Amino acid sequence: MPDTRTSEVELLAPAGGPDALVAAVNNGADAVYLGLGSFNARRGADNFEIETLAGWVRFAHLRGTRVYLTANIVVLPSEVSDALDLIDTAWAAGVDAVIVQDIGMLSVLRRSLPHVRVHASTQIDAMNAETVSLLAAEGVQRVTLARELPPRAIAACASAGVEVETFVHGALCYSYSGQCLMSSLIGQRSANRGLCAQPCRMRYELLDADGAAVEVPGHYLLSTRDLAGIAQLPQLIKAGVAALKIEGRMKSPEYVAIVTSVYRAALDRALEDPDRYDVLPSEWERLEEAFNRGFTDAYLTGERGPELMSYTRPNNRGVLVGRVAASDRGRAEVALERALDPSDTLEFWTRAGRFAQTAGALSIGGSRASSAPAGSTVSLDVERQVLPGDRVFRVANAALLDAARRTYGQGATTDRNAVPVDIRVKARIGEPLSVTVSAAGHTAHAEGEAVEPARTKPIGVDEIVEHVGRLGGSGYRAGRWEIDLEAGAGMGYSRLHAVRREALGKLDEARLGPWAHRSRSHPVPPPLPGARRRGAGTSVPLVVATAWDAATAAACVDAGADRVWLRVHAGQTPDDLPARVRPLLPRVVWPDEMPWAQGMAAGGPFLTGNLGLLGTHGPSAPVEADWPLNTVNAYSVEVLGRLGASLVWASPELSGRQLAEVVASSTVPAGLLVWGRIELMVAEQCVLMAAGSCGRKCGTCARRAGWWRLRDQKGYEFPVTTDPSGRSHVLNSVTLDLSRALDEVVAAGVAAVRLDFSDEGAQRAAEVVRTFTSAVASVVSGAAAPGEALITPATSGHFYRGLR
């Protein structure tokens, strides 16, 4: 694949729709990423149609910009063929890479479309070199890292020898991306299917371990500020990133234009002279005006405290333009800190709430003003009552937005990625008019009719330059000129235009040659080895328990659980485990935590949801693959089995029917979570920091002594705790209980059922283990499943509705 990047570090911009693509390209993006409606993690964006994709790819390629297709959701068995067909069609249309989350699809692509370049999505949560190396071995050529990593961890991942990409600007998920089931479980809109409803932007109360409401700085306790890593560009370059990614496929084209242009200029300076690099005040201003919830570079500087959060509001806060100085009868005087235009949109923050309006007619000192400068006091009409001291924010800067539109709209005047073209024109009497153009290592030539003597006024060099040099919209800008014009020659301007168009058309085709000969492969999914047959010894599914504390784990052992896993954290040793209890290793394992995790894994069987740990376990250590690996098809099960998993825990997002379909085609035993509070989020930021000052001593933090709660606006309470590494864990407000569906679970062919215990206590956990052990044996012998749930209220999760 040709390298069309214009810098040694790629600037990758979002293209939620055609206008955003043009905005990104014309403002200097080296590459764009886009979706086709289905199989992408932003199904709510405008997206693109497969029928017109080739034209947009052509537009980008002629300006030296790569195009990446997002196919970054988990893929159900019934969809694998369609996903493969979509990727095949998009590749034939010229896309330069495909971004994939599903590890089963990675395997399918490697076998069915080995020529397709594949990038691993950030939703895989690659956060250590072991995961990056494993993905590279699976055929991935670039890995988008988890957004939570600081430069030292990014550098460790880059050392694996495959391209790494990191986010540099835009919205941050509160949870590690692929580890969030909150939208899925409470709103039936799965983030792993591109339908996230953003529950992290909703209001919550924080309740302490005794159930008392805690005073907090704001009610948006899971709402992060927006990432702005522009100040960290030299550090990211030094860390070895191949690409810097701007988030925003759901954002407007104006946003894409503004942010891309700012980062283009900043990245160029950082690459040229990183030691003298600094962010210009005007760049910060433009980024703030484009969209911001408040900015943070916290993860990129190793911080993860309250400075990361936007506790007081979850949406665009704009920029402060001034304060109300006086008000009377629908008019207000505003003392301005920034210039103001009548077309700007303002938001007044009053004691009674906030409201937005267009600034409208302005007056200064009683005289009408076309604009108001910073430092002036301006009078304007207000739609609601305001009082002196109220703050006034601008949430839409009309002039900035108009300037952005001029880079992509009708008659766009900015094309920063236009390719310089050298032009040679030969116009000698009696010889064909010829135009030769050269760009990007290619040359093309076109000829017209023979040049004749001028009948009236001879044509001049300036006229040739003017008319042959009309390159607007072509993706080119004039470079060097060479004009061989015989005195007295004459011709119409239309002849110059026609020969120029023909020459540029030939140049286009020459430059597009690397993509021109692609054709569809019409692949079919590779066959699976066949279903695993359960022998007599495994006809009764194992009852497996997991626990957050040693006392509960020991109680589960005594109650007869076939296998018990205890969650462990950095600093613990195998000696800390009760008898017959094995470690459930963290999902989040950074490079500097890998030696500890590998040491824990070396002592015997372990359970892990971290891909890097799965791929590096020793041959004598049986390992199970945890459900956070988001396994929803048999190809994923096959990959995990090939990596050494003796059992794969299926995603709890699957329905019973979908689970049975996966198990029926899997060669590795599969299990299902059937009871417990499903973990909805794992976050690098500690939600308990909202309760007040923090000593950052997570291992001995008193707030961790019991389970706290987040209470939403409907009154549901979500248990939350922080582990000794300072990471938050948010659990579902309602317990999953599939006891009444045990007959369907067993009929699906699972090898194990799992009970996840959190805040229930050791005695209750033992009761549930005994109940399920008995119920499973009864169902296998032909008895009906229990008629009542073990707990009220309870949820069946996705078991009856599944993924969509």
RAZIFEN-V926325 format. One record per run of one state. SS is the DSSP state (H for helix, E for strand, C for the rest). FROM is the first residue (numbers start at 1). TO is the last residue. Records with the same first field share a line. If there is no record, write none. Layout:
SS = FROM-TO  FROM-TO
This chain:
C = 1-9  15-17  27-30  35-49  62-65  72-76  93-96  101-102  113-117  121-121  125-125  127-128  138-141  146-150  159-162  171-176  180-181  188-190  194-198  202-204  208-212  214-223  225-225  229-229  240-242  247-252  273-273  277-280  291-294  297-298  302-305  310-318  329-330  337-339  342-344  351-352  359-361  365-366  370-370  373-376  382-390  397-397  406-418  428-428  430-431  440-441  454-460  469-475  486-488  491-492  512-512  517-535  539-541  548-549  559-562  568-573  577-580  585-590  602-605  609-610  616-622  626-626  630-633  643-644  650-655  665-669  677-678  684-686  692-697  701-701  706-707  712-716  723-727  732-734  738-738  748-751  757-761  781-793  796-804
E = 10-14  31-34  66-71  97-100  118-120  126-126  142-145  163-170  205-207  213-213  224-224  226-228  243-246  295-296  309-309  319-328  331-336  340-341  345-350  353-358  362-364  367-369  371-372  377-381  391-396  419-427  429-429  432-439  442-453  476-485  489-490  542-547  563-567  581-584  606-608  623-625  645-649  670-676  679-683  708-711  717-722  728-731  735-737  752-756  794-795
H = 18-26  50-61  77-92  103-112  122-124  129-137  151-158  177-179  182-187  191-193  199-201  230-239  253-272  274-276  281-290  299-301  306-308  398-405  461-468  493-511  513-516  536-538  550-558  574-576  591-601  611-615  627-629  634-642  656-664  687-691  698-700  702-705  739-747  762-780
